[in-house]
């Protein structure tokens, strides 16, 4: 029995040859796919370059012209920097308000959708695929598309930007929260059900205390993303500091000092928010781990 379990030399050689042949085929297929990918990318780039108003390679040397003009004009008018910072600070506050409200609304909606799309927690288990596809749609539609439609209906301002970002945030956080919910213990939920608690009470008292640190961590991370998104949506008329930046750049010479002040405000704010949220997430994560170890 022991001798029959040992492969013969000829069988071992055939197995080795089959493995090497399979490896060569995989390398060949990978090389073909890589070649096709490079060809498609090259052809697409050449097509886009031919349809562009100016050639990419012919205009590449002009790439540093705008930053050079911006910094030179901002330096020449550096005495007006404090005035420009104070002038555009309210627009920055508006951008932060858009990001904060959209994150709050998206977090609430994402929490509800995550509960409804998690096995063992769902109020209507048969509708789990429906809620999951709904979150897929929310994540798939870009914020700028939703904002453009809402601006056409509601007009320009912060409300379309808030709704657009909240819609996308709801789908993104709902997906993350549902993955967190899958690791939650069902024992508290079963205990609350045994004493007659309804579905909302079971979720609020049995699940949320377990997943709250992870929820807050993801929400803070999404808040950083939403600040950038709200600034970008300002370029399509959704208000905030992005709208002021668009106007400063489009006016051309004489307004680059204002654009530099807006860039400084936006970059500084993103750095500060990133550091604060990172500290908060780190404290929540390590605090949760220390409590579990204790």
N, C-alpha and C positions, 0 to 999 in steps of 0.2 A: 504494500500500500504506500509506504514511504517512497519507494523507488518510482512508482507511477506518478507521484505528485511532482517530481522533479522534471522540468521540461527537457526534452532531448536537445542536443546542440543544433540539429537541423530546424526544429520547431522554434527555438530561440532566435536563430538567424532570420527565419521567415517573419517572425513577429517584429524584429528590429527593422527589417527591410520595409515592412508595411508601415511602421511608424515613421520612418524617414521619408517614405513616399508621401504619406499624409502631410508631413511637415512641409515638404517641397510644394505640394499643391496649395497649402494655406499661404505660403510665401508668394507663390505665383498669383493667386487670387488677390492678395493684399496689394501686390505691386500693380496689378491691372486696375484695381479700384483707385489706388493713389494716382496713377497716370490719368484715369478718366476725370478724377476730381481736379487735378492740376489743369487739364485741358479745358474743363468747363469754367474754372475760375479765370483762366487766361482769356478765353473767348468772351466771357462776360465783362471782364475789365476792358478789353479792347472795344467792345460794343458800347459800353457806357462812356468811354473816353471819346469815341467818335461822335456820339450824340451830345456831348457836353459843349457848353458855349465856348470854353477854352480847353486846350489840351492839358492833361495832367502833367506830363513831363515838361512841356514848354512853360507851364506856369509854376513848376515846383520851386524855382528859385525865388519866387515872390511870396512864398509861404511866411517868412519872418517879417514881412512888411507891416502887417497889421499890429502884431505885438510891439514892434519897434516904434510905430507911430503912437500907439496907446501909451506906452511907458514914457516916451520922450515928452508927449504933451502933458501927461499927468505930472511928470517931474517939473516941467516948466511952470505949471500952475499948482505946485504943491502947497502954496499958501492957502488955497481954497479947499484943501482936502477936509479940514474939520467942518466947514460949512456944508460940503456935499454929503459927508457922513450923517450929519444931523438932518439934512433934507430928505435923504432916502431911508432913514431909520424907520419911519412909520410904515413904509412899504415892506421892509423886512419883517416887522411885527405882523403885518397882514399875511405874509407868506408863512410865518410860523403858526399863525392861527389856522390857516387853511390846512397845514400839515397836522396840527394837533387835533382839530375837529374830525378830519377825515380818518385819522388813526383811531380815535375813540369810537367813531361810528363803525369803522371796519372791524375793530376788535370785538365789539358787541355782536355784530352780524356774523363774524367768523366763528365766535364762540357758539352761537346758536346752530349754525350750519354744521360745525364739527360734531356737536352732540347728536344731531339728527342723522349724521352719516357714519357713525361708528358702531360697529357690531357690539351688541350687548348693552348699548346705551340709547339707541335710537328709539324715538317715540313710535315711529311707524317703520318697522324693519323692512317691509317690502318697498319702501320709497328710498332706501339708502342709495341705490344707483342713480335715482333722479337727483338727489341733493349733491352727489359727487359730480355728476355731469354739469350741474348748475355752477359749481365752483370752478370746474374746468373752463366753462365759458367766461366766467368773471375774470379768470387769470389770462385767458387768451386775448381778450379785447384790450388793446392799448389804451392808456388813460387819455392820450391826446385825441383819439378817435371819439371817445365818449364826450370829451370836453368840446370838441368842435360841433357835435350834434346838439349838445345842450346850449352852447353859445348861440347857435342858430335859433333855438327855441326860446331861451330865457334872456338872451343878450349877454354882453360881456360882464365880467365881475368875478368875485371870489366864489359865489355859489356854484356855478358850473364846475369849477376846478375842484371844489370840495366833494361834490357828488361823484365826479369822475374818479378821483383818487380813492374815495371811500369804497366805490364799487369794486375797483381792482384789489384794494386792500382786503376786502371781505373775502374774496376768493382765495387770495394768497395765504392769509392767516388761517382761514378755515381748513385748508389743506395741512398746514403745519400743526394746527391744534388737534386735528383728527388723529395725526400720528402720535401726538403726545397722549391722547385719550386712550389709545390702544394699550399703553403701558400702565394705565391706572387700575387699581385693585377694585374688583366688583363687590367685595364683601361689605363695605359701607353702604353701597347701593342696595344690596339684598337685605341688609338689616333695616334700612329705612323703609323698604317696600313691605317688610313683614309687620311694621307698626302702622301701615296705612298711609305713608307719605305718597303724594302724587309725583308725576314725572319731573316737574320743575323743582320740587323740593329735593328729590333724590339727586338731581344734577347739581343744584346749588350747594347742598350740604354734604353730599357724598363724593362728588367728583371734583368740583372746583377747588376745594382746599388742597387736594393732591397735586393738581396741575397748575395752580396759580403762579408759582415761580417761573415755570417754563413759559406760561402765557405772557407774563410781564416781560420776560427776556425777549421773546419774539416780537412783542408789540413795540418795545424800545428800538429794536433793530429796524422794524418797519417804519418807525417815526423818522429815522435818518433818511431812509429811502424816499419818504414822502416829502421831506423838505426839498430834496433835489427835484422831485417830480413837480411840486407846486411852482418852483422857480422856472422849470421848463415850460409849463403850461401858460406862464405869463406871456410867452412869445406869441401865443395864439389869441391873446386878448382876455385871458382869465384872471387878470389882476395880479397884485403882488409885486415883488421886486423884479421878477422876470419881465413884466410889462415895462417897467422903468428902464431896464437894461436894453430891451429891444429899441425903445425910443432913443436912448443915448447913443446906441451904435448906429441906428439908421440915420440920425441927423448928421453924421459924418464929422468933419473937422470942426473943432470948437467944443465938442461934447465928450471927447475921449477922457478928460479928467473926471467927468461924472461916471463914465463907464468903469474907470479904474476904482473909484470909490465904491461902486456897487459890487464889483468883483471882490474887493477887500472885505466888505460887509458879509457877503455870502460865504466866502471861503472861511472867514473867521468863525462865523456861526456854525458852519458844518463841522469844523474841527472841534469846537467847544461841545456841541451836542454829541459828537462821536465819542469824545473822551468821557463825558458824563454818563452816557448810556453804557459805555464799555465798563466803567467803574460800577454802575448799578447792576449790570448783568453778572459781573464777576462776583460782586458781594452776594447777590441772590443765589448764584450757583454754589459758591463755597459755603455760604451759610446753610443752604439746604443739605449739602453733603455732611457738614459737621453735625447737624441735627440728626441725620439718619445714622451716623456713626455713634452718636451718643445714645 
